[in-house]
Amino acid sequence: MAAPGTNIVLVAGAVTFTGEWYWSQKMDWKVPLATILLAAGFEGLSSLDRNGTTILALIIFAGAASTKFSGHSAFDMVTALVSGGKTKKNPTPAKAS
C-alpha cells in the first residue's frame, strides 16, 4: 500500500491536470509524467520520514488546488458549488456605466 504522502501527490497532480484541461482547453502531458516521478520520489522518502512527506505533500496539494488557469482554480470551483453560484469558463469583463 502506498504511503499517504504518495497518494496526496497523485491527487494533486490529477487536480492540476484536470484544472488546466478544463479551464484552458489544452492537455499538458508533462503534468502526469512529473506527477508519477514525484510520487515515486515521495514513496522512497516516506521510508525515511512518513509524517514529513505527508506534510510536504499537503503543501504541494494546497499549491495545486490554488493554481489558477484562465482565472479559475480548484478552490474557486468548490467555493462556487458550495455557495450555489455558477462558474463561467470565460469570465466577461464588467461594463462601465
C-alpha positions as CSV (number, residue, x, y, z in Angstrom):
1,M,0.0,0.0,0.0
2,A,1.3,3.5,-0.9
3,A,2.2,6.0,1.8
4,P,-0.3,8.9,2.4
5,G,2.1,11.4,1.0
6,T,2.3,9.5,-2.2
7,N,-1.5,9.4,-2.6
8,I,-1.8,13.1,-1.8
9,V,0.8,13.9,-4.5
10,L,-1.1,11.8,-7.0
11,V,-4.3,13.6,-6.2
12,A,-2.6,17.0,-6.5
13,G,-1.3,16.0,-10.0
14,A,-4.8,14.9,-11.0
15,V,-6.2,18.3,-9.8
16,T,-3.6,20.2,-11.7
17,F,-4.0,18.2,-14.9
18,T,-7.8,18.3,-14.8
19,G,-7.9,22.0,-13.9
20,E,-5.7,23.0,-16.8
21,W,-7.5,20.8,-19.2
22,Y,-11.0,22.1,-18.2
23,W,-10.2,25.8,-17.9
24,S,-7.6,26.2,-20.6
25,Q,-8.8,23.5,-23.1
26,K,-5.3,22.1,-23.5
27,M,-3.7,19.0,-22.2
28,D,-0.2,19.2,-20.9
29,W,1.2,15.7,-20.8
30,K,4.2,16.8,-18.8
31,V,2.0,17.1,-15.7
32,P,1.1,13.4,-15.4
33,L,4.7,12.4,-16.1
34,A,6.0,14.8,-13.5
35,T,3.4,13.6,-11.0
36,I,4.4,10.0,-11.4
37,L,8.0,10.8,-10.9
38,L,7.3,12.9,-7.9
39,A,5.1,10.3,-6.4
40,A,7.8,7.7,-6.8
41,G,10.2,10.0,-5.0
42,F,7.7,10.5,-2.2
43,E,7.3,6.8,-1.9
44,G,11.1,6.5,-1.4
45,L,11.3,9.4,1.1
46,S,8.3,8.0,3.1
47,S,10.5,5.2,4.3
48,L,12.7,7.8,6.0
49,D,10.1,10.1,7.4
50,R,6.4,9.3,6.8
51,N,5.0,12.3,8.6
52,G,7.4,14.7,7.0
53,T,6.4,13.5,3.5
54,T,2.7,13.8,4.3
55,I,3.1,17.4,5.4
56,L,5.1,18.3,2.4
57,A,2.5,16.5,0.2
58,L,-0.2,18.6,1.8
59,I,1.7,21.8,0.9
60,I,2.0,20.6,-2.7
61,F,-1.7,19.8,-2.8
62,A,-2.6,23.3,-1.5
63,G,-0.4,24.8,-4.3
64,A,-2.0,22.6,-6.9
65,A,-5.6,23.4,-5.7
66,S,-4.9,27.2,-5.7
67,T,-3.1,27.4,-9.1
68,K,-5.3,29.4,-11.5
69,F,-5.9,28.5,-15.1
70,S,-7.8,31.1,-17.1
71,G,-8.6,32.9,-13.9
72,H,-10.1,29.9,-12.0
73,S,-8.7,27.4,-9.5
74,A,-10.0,24.2,-7.9
75,F,-10.7,26.2,-4.8
76,D,-12.8,28.7,-6.8
77,M,-14.8,25.9,-8.3
78,V,-15.6,24.3,-5.0
79,T,-16.4,27.6,-3.4
80,A,-18.9,28.4,-6.2
81,L,-20.5,25.0,-5.9
82,V,-20.9,25.3,-2.2
83,S,-22.4,28.8,-2.3
84,G,-24.8,27.9,-5.1
85,G,-23.1,30.2,-7.7
86,K,-22.1,29.3,-11.1
87,T,-18.6,29.3,-12.5
88,K,-18.0,30.5,-16.0
89,K,-15.4,29.2,-18.3
90,N,-14.7,32.6,-19.9
91,P,-15.5,35.5,-17.5
92,T,-16.8,38.6,-19.1
93,P,-15.4,41.9,-18.1
94,A,-17.7,44.3,-16.2
95,K,-19.2,47.1,-18.4
96,A,-18.5,50.7,-17.4
97,S,-21.6,52.8,-17.0
